[in-house]
Amino acid sequence: MKNLFNGILRILVKIALHLFYRRIYVSGKENIPKGVPIILVANHQNALIDPLLIATHTRLNPWFLTRASVFKNPIIAKILHFIRMLPVYRVRDGFSTITQNQKTFEATFDVLKKNGTVVIFAEGSHSHVRNVRPLSKGFTRMAFGLKEKYPELEPVILPTALEFSAHKHSGSLVRITFGKPIPVDMPPAQSGKLTKKVEKDLKGLVVEIPNENYPETLQKLLDAEVDLTSKEAVDAYLLNHQVLYTVNTPSSLPNKLMKLFHLPLYWIWLVIKPKIEDHVFYSTFKFLIGFFLGPLWYFLLWTAVFGGNWGTWALTFLIMGIISLFWNKTPQE
């Protein structure tokens, strides 16, 4: 029952993601190995959107390591476990909680010994900044712990890059890139070497805008209309100011129509927005509002088409709402 529920949920979420974003590019799927334990290490720029993209654009059916603070409520904890999420405790959660990570590692070993997949966002936090932050050592501990417990297994690390043309908005572009798998074929004493190897390979996939003069550099890329989801395009511009191809800035009209014909949902967003302290969660809340309340809005419009004196207006909103959903485009930021 759990696998069936997760399968149906993934299909629904994938459809919703392709409606939320203008286009989702996926490359490197041929690099995803089969028949081996996979520890997928990805950069983390967009809160809950990141794991949703990975879960719906591979056939890996992965489990995710998630910050323990969201598991405090017992009911929510059960729901999160049902959708394949496991808690990770950090020092900021209280030093005494760190020992509880052993239970999580044991759970990941149970997944990996069946040639399953565990996803870890090894930067340890999320940020809209377009580069790779230093990686924590949790994934190497997991890999070597698995090898110690099951010496016959041959786990691999799969570096994965997630890029967004506009982190906070719908109608933007997304690019998912799977790198070449990295075998865990060194002794535990060389765990630092493995961390550096993974970090190097991940940086080879992720768009890297230097921290020095970051705002100015980002603005230059935006002014030149360089595709911010393409590492090749960004690197070419940063190295020699070469623009390989441009991403035209769309008109604001599609986005305005999107808000107009989904007005109740937009109002709900305006009420929730001031309460969100971490702006990295903006897209997450927008997506969840659309995912759960969007179908209700369309159902109400469809019902109104066949009842009362508002049928013509309801039909207009229904048709224009669908059109604006597919036409929605957002400039890069």
Wavefront OBJ file of the C-alpha trace (Angstrom):
o trace
v 0.000 0.000 0.000
v 2.832 2.419 0.871
v 4.594 1.779 -2.461
v 1.330 2.233 -4.381
v 0.597 5.499 -2.581
v 4.099 6.803 -3.242
v 3.858 5.795 -6.895
v 0.574 7.651 -7.405
v 1.835 10.658 -5.441
v 4.983 10.869 -7.578
v 2.908 10.911 -10.771
v 0.652 13.687 -9.460
v 3.596 15.738 -8.191
v 5.456 15.329 -11.499
v 2.445 16.606 -13.444
v 2.109 19.535 -11.037
v 5.812 20.398 -11.330
v 5.568 20.527 -15.119
v 2.619 22.887 -14.780
v 4.389 24.997 -12.150
v 7.590 25.386 -14.197
v 7.838 26.499 -17.808
v 10.234 23.686 -18.685
v 12.272 21.055 -16.831
v 15.414 19.831 -18.579
v 16.962 16.521 -17.494
v 20.385 15.323 -18.659
v 22.796 12.581 -17.652
v 20.187 9.903 -16.964
v 22.528 7.436 -18.655
v 24.886 7.980 -15.693
v 22.412 6.516 -13.205
v 23.683 2.988 -12.460
v 21.489 -0.048 -11.914
v 21.768 -2.872 -9.427
v 23.994 -1.054 -6.915
v 23.419 1.017 -3.761
v 23.292 4.715 -4.701
v 24.001 7.660 -2.412
v 22.811 10.644 -4.423
v 24.554 13.873 -3.363
v 22.912 17.054 -4.680
v 23.274 20.797 -4.215
v 20.421 22.444 -2.332
v 18.986 25.762 -3.557
v 15.211 25.492 -3.374
v 13.891 23.862 -0.170
v 11.257 21.126 -0.715
v 11.255 21.640 -4.493
v 14.695 19.986 -4.727
v 13.718 16.552 -3.349
v 10.433 16.644 -5.280
v 12.314 17.112 -8.559
v 14.689 14.238 -7.825
v 11.901 11.926 -6.664
v 9.795 12.524 -9.777
v 12.444 12.596 -12.512
v 14.174 9.288 -11.854
v 12.967 5.733 -11.320
v 15.080 5.368 -8.200
v 12.243 5.706 -5.633
v 14.727 7.282 -3.228
v 14.661 7.966 0.483
v 15.684 11.448 1.642
v 17.657 12.665 4.630
v 15.856 15.700 6.057
v 16.620 18.062 8.934
v 15.267 16.628 12.168
v 13.465 19.802 13.260
v 10.532 19.079 10.932
v 9.966 15.708 12.649
v 9.080 17.170 16.065
v 5.341 16.597 15.690
v 4.664 12.809 15.970
v 1.890 12.897 13.346
v 4.019 14.858 10.881
v 6.913 12.496 11.598
v 4.786 9.506 10.572
v 3.666 11.279 7.397
v 7.239 12.182 6.480
v 8.396 8.616 7.045
v 5.509 7.401 4.892
v 6.790 9.529 1.994
v 10.334 8.212 2.444
v 12.003 10.857 4.600
v 14.430 10.222 7.460
v 15.614 12.727 10.121
v 19.161 14.028 10.370
v 20.166 15.690 13.641
v 22.664 18.562 13.645
v 24.573 20.266 16.447
v 22.127 23.171 16.279
v 19.359 20.684 17.215
v 21.153 19.999 20.488
v 24.415 18.124 20.983
v 22.638 15.313 22.821
v 20.534 14.532 19.742
v 23.536 13.685 17.545
v 23.598 10.107 18.827
v 20.111 9.608 17.342
v 21.678 9.811 13.886
v 22.848 6.233 14.319
v 19.232 5.052 13.974
v 18.948 7.030 10.757
v 22.154 5.528 9.390
v 20.895 2.038 10.220
v 17.689 2.839 8.311
v 19.709 4.007 5.296
v 21.756 0.795 5.429
v 18.517 -1.202 5.201
v 17.576 0.784 2.083
v 20.999 0.582 0.449
v 21.578 -3.135 1.079
v 18.617 -3.746 -1.281
v 20.351 -1.640 -3.960
v 18.104 1.288 -3.088
v 18.871 5.010 -3.189
v 19.352 7.582 -0.443
v 19.452 11.298 -1.291
v 21.476 13.679 0.841
v 21.881 17.424 0.374
v 25.419 17.456 1.699
v 25.819 21.242 1.897
v 23.843 20.971 5.123
v 21.587 23.942 4.359
v 19.796 25.556 1.444
v 20.520 28.856 -0.282
v 19.591 30.693 -3.483
v 23.266 31.504 -4.014
v 24.438 29.902 -7.259
v 27.496 27.882 -6.246
v 28.429 24.823 -4.183
v 29.038 25.333 -0.476
v 31.470 23.044 1.450
v 30.073 19.525 1.813
v 29.551 17.826 5.165
v 30.964 14.342 5.721
v 27.656 12.595 6.399
v 27.525 10.856 3.031
v 31.041 9.416 3.402
v 30.170 8.117 6.863
v 27.109 6.471 5.341
v 29.103 4.953 2.474
v 31.909 3.531 4.622
v 29.459 2.414 7.318
v 27.588 0.429 4.670
v 30.819 -1.116 3.378
v 31.814 -2.101 6.914
v 28.462 -3.751 7.601
v 28.059 -5.323 4.161
v 31.554 -5.757 2.644
v 30.150 -7.458 -0.461
v 28.232 -4.340 -1.533
v 29.677 -1.821 -3.993
v 27.963 1.537 -3.300
v 28.462 4.574 -5.523
v 28.072 8.310 -5.005
v 25.962 10.014 -7.688
v 26.604 13.796 -7.877
v 23.520 15.687 -9.061
v 23.022 19.349 -9.927
v 19.781 21.325 -9.630
v 19.536 24.736 -11.313
v 16.718 27.323 -11.481
v 16.367 30.400 -13.695
v 14.242 32.062 -10.982
v 14.198 30.345 -7.599
v 11.124 32.063 -6.167
v 8.722 31.972 -9.105
v 6.598 29.681 -11.210
v 6.938 29.820 -14.983
v 10.729 29.548 -14.735
v 13.252 27.036 -16.090
v 14.743 24.079 -14.218
v 17.718 21.931 -15.159
v 18.610 18.594 -13.506
v 22.008 17.073 -14.336
v 23.201 13.661 -13.156
v 26.985 13.281 -13.095
v 29.087 10.141 -13.439
v 28.891 7.757 -10.459
v 31.860 7.740 -8.096
v 32.779 4.290 -6.682
v 33.501 3.953 -2.973
v 36.688 1.969 -3.564
v 39.073 3.459 -1.005
v 39.704 2.696 2.679
v 37.763 4.651 5.339
v 40.984 6.430 6.308
v 40.742 8.269 2.975
v 37.224 9.581 3.557
v 38.495 13.131 3.144
v 39.741 12.233 -0.336
v 36.287 10.928 -1.249
v 34.624 14.112 0.058
v 36.944 16.272 -2.064
v 36.334 14.099 -5.126
v 32.553 14.400 -4.782
v 32.772 18.140 -4.115
v 34.987 18.608 -7.196
v 32.629 16.616 -9.441
v 29.578 18.432 -8.080
v 31.230 21.789 -8.786
v 31.806 20.524 -12.322
v 28.030 20.215 -12.734
v 26.650 23.202 -10.802
v 26.655 26.802 -12.051
v 29.431 28.542 -10.103
v 29.228 32.304 -9.586
v 32.146 33.403 -7.352
v 31.215 34.787 -3.934
v 33.460 37.781 -4.546
v 31.369 40.513 -6.191
v 28.496 38.013 -6.434
v 25.621 40.539 -6.862
v 27.482 42.476 -9.559
v 28.442 39.311 -11.461
v 24.905 37.957 -11.298
v 23.536 41.244 -12.638
v 25.979 41.171 -15.564
v 24.806 37.655 -16.437
v 21.174 38.797 -16.257
v 21.857 41.858 -18.421
v 23.555 39.655 -21.036
v 20.545 37.247 -20.891
v 22.845 34.273 -20.230
v 20.988 31.058 -19.347
v 21.542 30.815 -15.583
v 20.643 27.118 -15.574
v 23.457 26.229 -18.001
v 26.925 25.795 -16.520
v 28.433 25.832 -19.999
v 26.797 29.172 -20.832
v 27.692 30.791 -17.500
v 31.309 29.558 -17.593
v 31.753 30.839 -21.170
v 30.585 34.291 -20.138
v 32.616 34.446 -16.924
v 35.817 33.270 -18.640
v 35.764 35.376 -21.810
v 32.442 37.269 -21.897
v 31.211 34.967 -24.650
v 27.413 34.604 -24.892
v 26.766 31.138 -26.304
v 23.029 31.754 -26.541
v 20.511 34.000 -24.855
v 17.351 33.491 -22.843
v 14.983 36.244 -23.857
v 13.282 38.145 -21.053
v 9.572 37.365 -21.317
v 6.781 39.905 -21.030
v 5.216 40.355 -17.588
v 1.745 39.854 -19.120
v 1.629 36.021 -18.802
v 2.473 36.201 -15.099
v -0.139 38.915 -14.495
v -2.809 36.869 -16.256
v -1.780 33.859 -14.173
v -2.472 35.827 -10.990
v -5.734 37.298 -12.308
v -7.347 34.008 -13.311
v -6.166 32.270 -10.135
v -7.043 35.206 -7.892
v -8.184 33.267 -4.773
v -4.958 31.267 -4.801
v -2.919 34.447 -5.262
v -4.718 36.062 -2.292
v -3.892 33.040 -0.135
v -0.248 33.428 -1.142
v -0.273 37.125 -0.220
v -1.610 36.219 3.244
v 1.008 33.506 3.807
v 4.005 35.319 2.283
v 4.752 37.732 5.199
v 4.823 34.796 7.618
v 7.591 32.961 5.718
v 10.863 33.938 7.371
v 13.102 31.944 5.031
v 12.622 33.177 1.457
v 14.084 29.935 0.097
v 10.658 28.428 0.914
v 8.749 30.813 -1.368
v 8.520 28.385 -4.290
v 7.691 25.528 -1.939
v 4.632 27.303 -0.520
v 3.513 28.526 -3.944
v 3.750 24.994 -5.291
v 1.877 23.474 -2.347
v -0.922 26.067 -2.642
v -1.322 25.201 -6.303
v -1.013 21.447 -5.739
v -3.665 21.213 -3.023
v -5.980 24.158 -3.766
v -5.588 24.488 -7.544
v -7.789 21.444 -8.303
v -10.422 22.801 -5.884
v -10.421 26.182 -7.692
v -10.927 24.496 -11.063
v -13.638 22.251 -9.639
v -15.536 25.283 -8.322
v -15.253 27.007 -11.703
v -16.444 23.882 -13.515
v -19.397 23.589 -11.140
v -20.270 27.263 -11.653
v -20.297 26.790 -15.437
v -23.420 24.623 -15.160
v -25.206 26.441 -12.365
v -26.433 29.907 -11.490
v -26.111 33.098 -13.469
v -22.341 33.113 -13.536
v -21.847 30.333 -16.086
v -20.329 32.526 -18.799
v -17.896 34.215 -16.400
v -16.957 30.892 -14.839
v -16.282 29.366 -18.255
v -14.132 32.366 -19.197
v -12.094 32.080 -15.984
v -11.775 28.322 -16.465
v -10.490 28.581 -20.036
v -8.235 31.561 -19.375
v -6.938 29.957 -16.176
v -5.826 26.872 -18.111
v -4.292 29.005 -20.888
v -2.404 31.186 -18.399
v -1.159 28.054 -16.623
v 0.613 26.849 -19.769
v 1.613 30.346 -20.947
v 3.123 31.515 -17.650
v 6.707 32.729 -18.044
v 8.969 34.410 -15.510
v 12.182 36.393 -16.129
v 15.459 35.106 -14.705
v 16.638 36.467 -11.383
l 1 2 3 4 5 6 7 8 9 10 11 12 13 14 15 16 17 18 19 20 21 22 23 24 25 26 27 28 29 30 31 32 33 34 35 36 37 38 39 40 41 42 43 44 45 46 47 48 49 50 51 52 53 54 55 56 57 58 59 60 61 62 63 64 65 66 67 68 69 70 71 72 73 74 75 76 77 78 79 80 81 82 83 84 85 86 87 88 89 90 91 92 93 94 95 96 97 98 99 100 101 102 103 104 105 106 107 108 109 110 111 112 113 114 115 116 117 118 119 120 121 122 123 124 125 126 127 128 129 130 131 132 133 134 135 136 137 138 139 140 141 142 143 144 145 146 147 148 149 150 151 152 153 154 155 156 157 158 159 160 161 162 163 164 165 166 167 168 169 170 171 172 173 174 175 176 177 178 179 180 181 182 183 184 185 186 187 188 189 190 191 192 193 194 195 196 197 198 199 200 201 202 203 204 205 206 207 208 209 210 211 212 213 214 215 216 217 218 219 220 221 222 223 224 225 226 227 228 229 230 231 232 233 234 235 236 237 238 239 240 241 242 243 244 245 246 247 248 249 250 251 252 253 254 255 256 257 258 259 260 261 262 263 264 265 266 267 268 269 270 271 272 273 274 275 276 277 278 279 280 281 282 283 284 285 286 287 288 289 290 291 292 293 294 295 296 297 298 299 300 301 302 303 304 305 306 307 308 309 310 311 312 313 314 315 316 317 318 319 320 321 322 323 324 325 326 327 328 329 330 331 332 333
